[in-house]
Amino acid sequence: MVERRIELNRRYQRKKKLAKLKSKLAAAKDGRERELILKKIHAISPFWEEPQQA
């Protein structure tokens, strides 16, 4: 059961971190800042894509 708890904690931490980075991405002012944030997001979740703007 310890391994499962470690997995779950890792998943929860990743979820919190992604939420924080996504909010920073939405508030990013310039392209350079956006690129840095996107690199961090892709390091955590390689298949994540930014949603299309309507």
mmCIF file of the N, C-alpha and C atoms, coordinates in Angstrom:
data_MODEL
# 
_entry.id   MODEL 
# 
loop_
_atom_site.group_PDB 
_atom_site.id 
_atom_site.type_symbol 
_atom_site.label_atom_id 
_atom_site.label_alt_id 
_atom_site.label_comp_id 
_atom_site.label_asym_id 
_atom_site.label_entity_id 
_atom_site.label_seq_id 
_atom_site.pdbx_PDB_ins_code 
_atom_site.Cartn_x 
_atom_site.Cartn_y 
_atom_site.Cartn_z 
_atom_site.occupancy 
_atom_site.B_iso_or_equiv 
_atom_site.pdbx_formal_charge 
_atom_site.auth_seq_id 
_atom_site.auth_comp_id 
_atom_site.auth_asym_id 
_atom_site.auth_atom_id 
_atom_site.pdbx_PDB_model_num 
ATOM 1   N N  . MET A 1 1  ? 0.817   -1.202 0.000   1.00 0.00 ? 1  MET A N  1 
ATOM 2   C CA . MET A 1 1  ? 0.000   0.000  0.000   1.00 0.00 ? 1  MET A CA 1 
ATOM 3   C C  . MET A 1 1  ? 0.863   1.271  0.000   1.00 0.00 ? 1  MET A C  1 
ATOM 4   N N  . VAL A 1 2  ? 2.095   1.155  0.478   1.00 0.00 ? 2  VAL A N  1 
ATOM 5   C CA . VAL A 1 2  ? 2.990   2.310  0.523   1.00 0.00 ? 2  VAL A CA 1 
ATOM 6   C C  . VAL A 1 2  ? 3.285   2.827  -0.879  1.00 0.00 ? 2  VAL A C  1 
ATOM 7   N N  . GLU A 1 3  ? 3.521   1.915  -1.815  1.00 0.00 ? 3  GLU A N  1 
ATOM 8   C CA . GLU A 1 3  ? 3.830   2.332  -3.185  1.00 0.00 ? 3  GLU A CA 1 
ATOM 9   C C  . GLU A 1 3  ? 2.667   3.111  -3.789  1.00 0.00 ? 3  GLU A C  1 
ATOM 10  N N  . ARG A 1 4  ? 1.464   2.650  -3.521  1.00 0.00 ? 4  ARG A N  1 
ATOM 11  C CA . ARG A 1 4  ? 0.266   3.324  -4.049  1.00 0.00 ? 4  ARG A CA 1 
ATOM 12  C C  . ARG A 1 4  ? 0.153   4.731  -3.481  1.00 0.00 ? 4  ARG A C  1 
ATOM 13  N N  . ARG A 1 5  ? 0.420   4.872  -2.193  1.00 0.00 ? 5  ARG A N  1 
ATOM 14  C CA . ARG A 1 5  ? 0.353   6.189  -1.551  1.00 0.00 ? 5  ARG A CA 1 
ATOM 15  C C  . ARG A 1 5  ? 1.389   7.127  -2.168  1.00 0.00 ? 5  ARG A C  1 
ATOM 16  N N  . ILE A 1 6  ? 2.577   6.615  -2.439  1.00 0.00 ? 6  ILE A N  1 
ATOM 17  C CA . ILE A 1 6  ? 3.624   7.428  -3.063  1.00 0.00 ? 6  ILE A CA 1 
ATOM 18  C C  . ILE A 1 6  ? 3.180   7.873  -4.449  1.00 0.00 ? 6  ILE A C  1 
ATOM 19  N N  . GLU A 1 7  ? 2.594   6.959  -5.209  1.00 0.00 ? 7  GLU A N  1 
ATOM 20  C CA . GLU A 1 7  ? 2.073   7.293  -6.544  1.00 0.00 ? 7  GLU A CA 1 
ATOM 21  C C  . GLU A 1 7  ? 1.022   8.385  -6.472  1.00 0.00 ? 7  GLU A C  1 
ATOM 22  N N  . LEU A 1 8  ? 0.087   8.220  -5.542  1.00 0.00 ? 8  LEU A N  1 
ATOM 23  C CA . LEU A 1 8  ? -0.994  9.201  -5.421  1.00 0.00 ? 8  LEU A CA 1 
ATOM 24  C C  . LEU A 1 8  ? -0.459  10.569 -5.018  1.00 0.00 ? 8  LEU A C  1 
ATOM 25  N N  . ASN A 1 9  ? 0.447   10.600 -4.057  1.00 0.00 ? 9  ASN A N  1 
ATOM 26  C CA . ASN A 1 9  ? 1.026   11.878 -3.640  1.00 0.00 ? 9  ASN A CA 1 
ATOM 27  C C  . ASN A 1 9  ? 1.745   12.562 -4.793  1.00 0.00 ? 9  ASN A C  1 
ATOM 28  N N  . ARG A 1 10 ? 2.461   11.778 -5.590  1.00 0.00 ? 10 ARG A N  1 
ATOM 29  C CA . ARG A 1 10 ? 3.167   12.326 -6.743  1.00 0.00 ? 10 ARG A CA 1 
ATOM 30  C C  . ARG A 1 10 ? 2.160   12.916 -7.738  1.00 0.00 ? 10 ARG A C  1 
ATOM 31  N N  . ARG A 1 11 ? 1.069   12.220 -7.949  1.00 0.00 ? 11 ARG A N  1 
ATOM 32  C CA . ARG A 1 11 ? 0.042   12.688 -8.880  1.00 0.00 ? 11 ARG A CA 1 
ATOM 33  C C  . ARG A 1 11 ? -0.609  13.974 -8.391  1.00 0.00 ? 11 ARG A C  1 
ATOM 34  N N  . TYR A 1 12 ? -0.911  14.040 -7.089  1.00 0.00 ? 12 TYR A N  1 
ATOM 35  C CA . TYR A 1 12 ? -1.536  15.250 -6.530  1.00 0.00 ? 12 TYR A CA 1 
ATOM 36  C C  . TYR A 1 12 ? -0.597  16.445 -6.645  1.00 0.00 ? 12 TYR A C  1 
ATOM 37  N N  . GLN A 1 13 ? 0.680   16.220 -6.369  1.00 0.00 ? 13 GLN A N  1 
ATOM 38  C CA . GLN A 1 13 ? 1.668   17.294 -6.465  1.00 0.00 ? 13 GLN A CA 1 
ATOM 39  C C  . GLN A 1 13 ? 1.772   17.797 -7.900  1.00 0.00 ? 13 GLN A C  1 
ATOM 40  N N  . ARG A 1 14 ? 1.791   16.867 -8.857  1.00 0.00 ? 14 ARG A N  1 
ATOM 41  C CA . ARG A 1 14 ? 1.886   17.241 -10.268 1.00 0.00 ? 14 ARG A CA 1 
ATOM 42  C C  . ARG A 1 14 ? 0.661   18.057 -10.678 1.00 0.00 ? 14 ARG A C  1 
ATOM 43  N N  . LYS A 1 15 ? -0.515  17.660 -10.199 1.00 0.00 ? 15 LYS A N  1 
ATOM 44  C CA . LYS A 1 15 ? -1.756  18.361 -10.516 1.00 0.00 ? 15 LYS A CA 1 
ATOM 45  C C  . LYS A 1 15 ? -1.730  19.800 -9.994  1.00 0.00 ? 15 LYS A C  1 
ATOM 46  N N  . LYS A 1 16 ? -1.247  19.977 -8.746  1.00 0.00 ? 16 LYS A N  1 
ATOM 47  C CA . LYS A 1 16 ? -1.146  21.316 -8.161  1.00 0.00 ? 16 LYS A CA 1 
ATOM 48  C C  . LYS A 1 16 ? -0.161  22.176 -8.942  1.00 0.00 ? 16 LYS A C  1 
ATOM 49  N N  . LYS A 1 17 ? 0.966   21.573 -9.287  1.00 0.00 ? 17 LYS A N  1 
ATOM 50  C CA . LYS A 1 17 ? 2.011   22.310 -9.997  1.00 0.00 ? 17 LYS A CA 1 
ATOM 51  C C  . LYS A 1 17 ? 1.528   22.745 -11.379 1.00 0.00 ? 17 LYS A C  1 
ATOM 52  N N  . LEU A 1 18 ? 0.821   21.850 -12.079 1.00 0.00 ? 18 LEU A N  1 
ATOM 53  C CA . LEU A 1 18 ? 0.297   22.196 -13.400 1.00 0.00 ? 18 LEU A CA 1 
ATOM 54  C C  . LEU A 1 18 ? -0.728  23.314 -13.308 1.00 0.00 ? 18 LEU A C  1 
ATOM 55  N N  . ALA A 1 19 ? -1.585  23.278 -12.300 1.00 0.00 ? 19 ALA A N  1 
ATOM 56  C CA . ALA A 1 19 ? -2.588  24.329 -12.134 1.00 0.00 ? 19 ALA A CA 1 
ATOM 57  C C  . ALA A 1 19 ? -1.906  25.678 -11.925 1.00 0.00 ? 19 ALA A C  1 
ATOM 58  N N  . LYS A 1 20 ? -0.853  25.678 -11.117 1.00 0.00 ? 20 LYS A N  1 
ATOM 59  C CA . LYS A 1 20 ? -0.111  26.904 -10.860 1.00 0.00 ? 20 LYS A CA 1 
ATOM 60  C C  . LYS A 1 20 ? 0.548   27.427 -12.138 1.00 0.00 ? 20 LYS A C  1 
ATOM 61  N N  . LEU A 1 21 ? 1.167   26.524 -12.895 1.00 0.00 ? 21 LEU A N  1 
ATOM 62  C CA . LEU A 1 21 ? 1.831   26.931 -14.133 1.00 0.00 ? 21 LEU A CA 1 
ATOM 63  C C  . LEU A 1 21 ? 0.829   27.411 -15.177 1.00 0.00 ? 21 LEU A C  1 
ATOM 64  N N  . LYS A 1 22 ? -0.341  26.782 -15.238 1.00 0.00 ? 22 LYS A N  1 
ATOM 65  C CA . LYS A 1 22 ? -1.362  27.202 -16.206 1.00 0.00 ? 22 LYS A CA 1 
ATOM 66  C C  . LYS A 1 22 ? -1.866  28.603 -15.887 1.00 0.00 ? 22 LYS A C  1 
ATOM 67  N N  . SER A 1 23 ? -2.015  28.925 -14.600 1.00 0.00 ? 23 SER A N  1 
ATOM 68  C CA . SER A 1 23 ? -2.455  30.272 -14.237 1.00 0.00 ? 23 SER A CA 1 
ATOM 69  C C  . SER A 1 23 ? -1.367  31.295 -14.577 1.00 0.00 ? 23 SER A C  1 
ATOM 70  N N  . LYS A 1 24 ? -0.103  30.908 -14.385 1.00 0.00 ? 24 LYS A N  1 
ATOM 71  C CA . LYS A 1 24 ? 1.000   31.798 -14.765 1.00 0.00 ? 24 LYS A CA 1 
ATOM 72  C C  . LYS A 1 24 ? 1.028   31.988 -16.276 1.00 0.00 ? 24 LYS A C  1 
ATOM 73  N N  . LEU A 1 25 ? 0.734   30.927 -17.020 1.00 0.00 ? 25 LEU A N  1 
ATOM 74  C CA . LEU A 1 25 ? 0.715   31.004 -18.481 1.00 0.00 ? 25 LEU A CA 1 
ATOM 75  C C  . LEU A 1 25 ? -0.372  31.974 -18.947 1.00 0.00 ? 25 LEU A C  1 
ATOM 76  N N  . ALA A 1 26 ? -1.521  31.930 -18.309 1.00 0.00 ? 26 ALA A N  1 
ATOM 77  C CA . ALA A 1 26 ? -2.617  32.824 -18.682 1.00 0.00 ? 26 ALA A CA 1 
ATOM 78  C C  . ALA A 1 26 ? -2.260  34.281 -18.402 1.00 0.00 ? 26 ALA A C  1 
ATOM 79  N N  . ALA A 1 27 ? -1.429  34.519 -17.390 1.00 0.00 ? 27 ALA A N  1 
ATOM 80  C CA . ALA A 1 27 ? -1.058  35.878 -17.017 1.00 0.00 ? 27 ALA A CA 1 
ATOM 81  C C  . ALA A 1 27 ? 0.246   36.333 -17.670 1.00 0.00 ? 27 ALA A C  1 
ATOM 82  N N  . ALA A 1 28 ? 0.872   35.487 -18.481 1.00 0.00 ? 28 ALA A N  1 
ATOM 83  C CA . ALA A 1 28 ? 2.163   35.818 -19.091 1.00 0.00 ? 28 ALA A CA 1 
ATOM 84  C C  . ALA A 1 28 ? 2.036   37.031 -19.996 1.00 0.00 ? 28 ALA A C  1 
ATOM 85  N N  . LYS A 1 29 ? 3.032   37.917 -19.905 1.00 0.00 ? 29 LYS A N  1 
ATOM 86  C CA . LYS A 1 29 ? 2.973   39.169 -20.647 1.00 0.00 ? 29 LYS A CA 1 
ATOM 87  C C  . LYS A 1 29 ? 3.617   39.086 -22.028 1.00 0.00 ? 29 LYS A C  1 
ATOM 88  N N  . ASP A 1 30 ? 4.759   38.421 -22.124 1.00 0.00 ? 30 ASP A N  1 
ATOM 89  C CA . ASP A 1 30 ? 5.447   38.389 -23.414 1.00 0.00 ? 30 ASP A CA 1 
ATOM 90  C C  . ASP A 1 30 ? 5.738   36.957 -23.853 1.00 0.00 ? 30 ASP A C  1 
ATOM 91  N N  . GLY A 1 31 ? 6.185   36.819 -25.080 1.00 0.00 ? 31 GLY A N  1 
ATOM 92  C CA . GLY A 1 31 ? 6.433   35.507 -25.666 1.00 0.00 ? 31 GLY A CA 1 
ATOM 93  C C  . GLY A 1 31 ? 7.537   34.727 -24.975 1.00 0.00 ? 31 GLY A C  1 
ATOM 94  N N  . ARG A 1 32 ? 8.572   35.426 -24.517 1.00 0.00 ? 32 ARG A N  1 
ATOM 95  C CA . ARG A 1 32 ? 9.691   34.761 -23.846 1.00 0.00 ? 32 ARG A CA 1 
ATOM 96  C C  . ARG A 1 32 ? 9.232   34.112 -22.540 1.00 0.00 ? 32 ARG A C  1 
ATOM 97  N N  . GLU A 1 33 ? 8.422   34.853 -21.796 1.00 0.00 ? 33 GLU A N  1 
ATOM 98  C CA . GLU A 1 33 ? 7.890   34.336 -20.532 1.00 0.00 ? 33 GLU A CA 1 
ATOM 99  C C  . GLU A 1 33 ? 6.988   33.119 -20.790 1.00 0.00 ? 33 GLU A C  1 
ATOM 100 N N  . ARG A 1 34 ? 6.178   33.208 -21.835 1.00 0.00 ? 34 ARG A N  1 
ATOM 101 C CA . ARG A 1 34 ? 5.287   32.099 -22.197 1.00 0.00 ? 34 ARG A CA 1 
ATOM 102 C C  . ARG A 1 34 ? 6.088   30.846 -22.540 1.00 0.00 ? 34 ARG A C  1 
ATOM 103 N N  . GLU A 1 35 ? 7.170   31.032 -23.292 1.00 0.00 ? 35 GLU A N  1 
ATOM 104 C CA . GLU A 1 35 ? 7.991   29.891 -23.697 1.00 0.00 ? 35 GLU A CA 1 
ATOM 105 C C  . GLU A 1 35 ? 8.621   29.195 -22.497 1.00 0.00 ? 35 GLU A C  1 
ATOM 106 N N  . LEU A 1 36 ? 9.098   29.981 -21.529 1.00 0.00 ? 36 LEU A N  1 
ATOM 107 C CA . LEU A 1 36 ? 9.684   29.395 -20.322 1.00 0.00 ? 36 LEU A CA 1 
ATOM 108 C C  . LEU A 1 36 ? 8.657   28.569 -19.553 1.00 0.00 ? 36 LEU A C  1 
ATOM 109 N N  . ILE A 1 37 ? 7.464   29.106 -19.424 1.00 0.00 ? 37 ILE A N  1 
ATOM 110 C CA . ILE A 1 37 ? 6.399   28.407 -18.697 1.00 0.00 ? 37 ILE A CA 1 
ATOM 111 C C  . ILE A 1 37 ? 5.989   27.147 -19.456 1.00 0.00 ? 37 ILE A C  1 
ATOM 112 N N  . LEU A 1 38 ? 5.877   27.245 -20.777 1.00 0.00 ? 38 LEU A N  1 
ATOM 113 C CA . LEU A 1 38 ? 5.518   26.076 -21.584 1.00 0.00 ? 38 LEU A CA 1 
ATOM 114 C C  . LEU A 1 38 ? 6.563   24.975 -21.477 1.00 0.00 ? 38 LEU A C  1 
ATOM 115 N N  . LYS A 1 39 ? 7.847   25.342 -21.402 1.00 0.00 ? 39 LYS A N  1 
ATOM 116 C CA . LYS A 1 39 ? 8.899   24.346 -21.227 1.00 0.00 ? 39 LYS A CA 1 
ATOM 117 C C  . LYS A 1 39 ? 8.718   23.594 -19.918 1.00 0.00 ? 39 LYS A C  1 
ATOM 118 N N  . LYS A 1 40 ? 8.384   24.340 -18.860 1.00 0.00 ? 40 LYS A N  1 
ATOM 119 C CA . LYS A 1 40 ? 8.179   23.712 -17.552 1.00 0.00 ? 40 LYS A CA 1 
ATOM 120 C C  . LYS A 1 40 ? 6.972   22.783 -17.582 1.00 0.00 ? 40 LYS A C  1 
ATOM 121 N N  . ILE A 1 41 ? 5.902   23.225 -18.238 1.00 0.00 ? 41 ILE A N  1 
ATOM 122 C CA . ILE A 1 41 ? 4.693   22.392 -18.333 1.00 0.00 ? 41 ILE A CA 1 
ATOM 123 C C  . ILE A 1 41 ? 5.010   21.114 -19.096 1.00 0.00 ? 41 ILE A C  1 
ATOM 124 N N  . HIS A 1 42 ? 5.741   21.219 -20.200 1.00 0.00 ? 42 HIS A N  1 
ATOM 125 C CA . HIS A 1 42 ? 6.053   20.039 -21.002 1.00 0.00 ? 42 HIS A CA 1 
ATOM 126 C C  . HIS A 1 42 ? 7.031   19.098 -20.297 1.00 0.00 ? 42 HIS A C  1 
ATOM 127 N N  . ALA A 1 43 ? 7.826   19.633 -19.391 1.00 0.00 ? 43 ALA A N  1 
ATOM 128 C CA . ALA A 1 43 ? 8.720   18.766 -18.614 1.00 0.00 ? 43 ALA A CA 1 
ATOM 129 C C  . ALA A 1 43 ? 7.907   17.885 -17.669 1.00 0.00 ? 43 ALA A C  1 
ATOM 130 N N  . ILE A 1 44 ? 6.791   18.420 -17.175 1.00 0.00 ? 44 ILE A N  1 
ATOM 131 C CA . ILE A 1 44 ? 5.922   17.678 -16.259 1.00 0.00 ? 44 ILE A CA 1 
ATOM 132 C C  . ILE A 1 44 ? 4.968   16.782 -17.030 1.00 0.00 ? 44 ILE A C  1 
ATOM 133 N N  . SER A 1 45 ? 4.375   17.343 -18.076 1.00 0.00 ? 45 SER A N  1 
ATOM 134 C CA . SER A 1 45 ? 3.355   16.635 -18.844 1.00 0.00 ? 45 SER A CA 1 
ATOM 135 C C  . SER A 1 45 ? 3.636   16.824 -20.341 1.00 0.00 ? 45 SER A C  1 
ATOM 136 N N  . PRO A 1 46 ? 4.415   15.930 -20.951 1.00 0.00 ? 46 PRO A N  1 
ATOM 137 C CA . PRO A 1 46 ? 4.875   16.119 -22.337 1.00 0.00 ? 46 PRO A CA 1 
ATOM 138 C C  . PRO A 1 46 ? 3.774   16.227 -23.390 1.00 0.00 ? 46 PRO A C  1 
ATOM 139 N N  . PHE A 1 47 ? 2.627   15.632 -23.158 1.00 0.00 ? 47 PHE A N  1 
ATOM 140 C CA . PHE A 1 47 ? 1.586   15.617 -24.178 1.00 0.00 ? 47 PHE A CA 1 
ATOM 141 C C  . PHE A 1 47 ? 0.562   16.729 -24.017 1.00 0.00 ? 47 PHE A C  1 
ATOM 142 N N  . TRP A 1 48 ? 0.745   17.601 -23.038 1.00 0.00 ? 48 TRP A N  1 
ATOM 143 C CA . TRP A 1 48 ? -0.193  18.685 -22.807 1.00 0.00 ? 48 TRP A CA 1 
ATOM 144 C C  . TRP A 1 48 ? -0.115  19.686 -23.937 1.00 0.00 ? 48 TRP A C  1 
ATOM 145 N N  . GLU A 1 49 ? -1.273  20.129 -24.411 1.00 0.00 ? 49 GLU A N  1 
ATOM 146 C CA . GLU A 1 49 ? -1.342  21.152 -25.441 1.00 0.00 ? 49 GLU A CA 1 
ATOM 147 C C  . GLU A 1 49 ? -2.211  22.281 -24.942 1.00 0.00 ? 49 GLU A C  1 
ATOM 148 N N  . GLU A 1 50 ? -1.843  23.488 -25.297 1.00 0.00 ? 50 GLU A N  1 
ATOM 149 C CA . GLU A 1 50 ? -2.605  24.652 -24.886 1.00 0.00 ? 50 GLU A CA 1 
ATOM 150 C C  . GLU A 1 50 ? -3.960  24.625 -25.608 1.00 0.00 ? 50 GLU A C  1 
ATOM 151 N N  . PRO A 1 51 ? -5.061  24.856 -24.876 1.00 0.00 ? 51 PRO A N  1 
ATOM 152 C CA . PRO A 1 51 ? -6.379  24.848 -25.527 1.00 0.00 ? 51 PRO A CA 1 
ATOM 153 C C  . PRO A 1 51 ? -6.493  25.972 -26.562 1.00 0.00 ? 51 PRO A C  1 
ATOM 154 N N  . GLN A 1 52 ? -7.224  25.702 -27.610 1.00 0.00 ? 52 GLN A N  1 
ATOM 155 C CA . GLN A 1 52 ? -7.409  26.689 -28.676 1.00 0.00 ? 52 GLN A CA 1 
ATOM 156 C C  . GLN A 1 52 ? -8.243  27.851 -28.171 1.00 0.00 ? 52 GLN A C  1 
ATOM 157 N N  . GLN A 1 53 ? -7.830  29.073 -28.521 1.00 0.00 ? 53 GLN A N  1 
ATOM 158 C CA . GLN A 1 53 ? -8.576  30.268 -28.144 1.00 0.00 ? 53 GLN A CA 1 
ATOM 159 C C  . GLN A 1 53 ? -9.792  30.406 -29.056 1.00 0.00 ? 53 GLN A C  1 
ATOM 160 N N  . ALA A 1 54 ? -10.925 30.723 -28.478 1.00 0.00 ? 54 ALA A N  1 
ATOM 161 C CA . ALA A 1 54 ? -12.164 30.831 -29.266 1.00 0.00 ? 54 ALA A CA 1 
ATOM 162 C C  . ALA A 1 54 ? -12.281 32.150 -29.994 1.00 0.00 ? 54 ALA A C  1 
# 
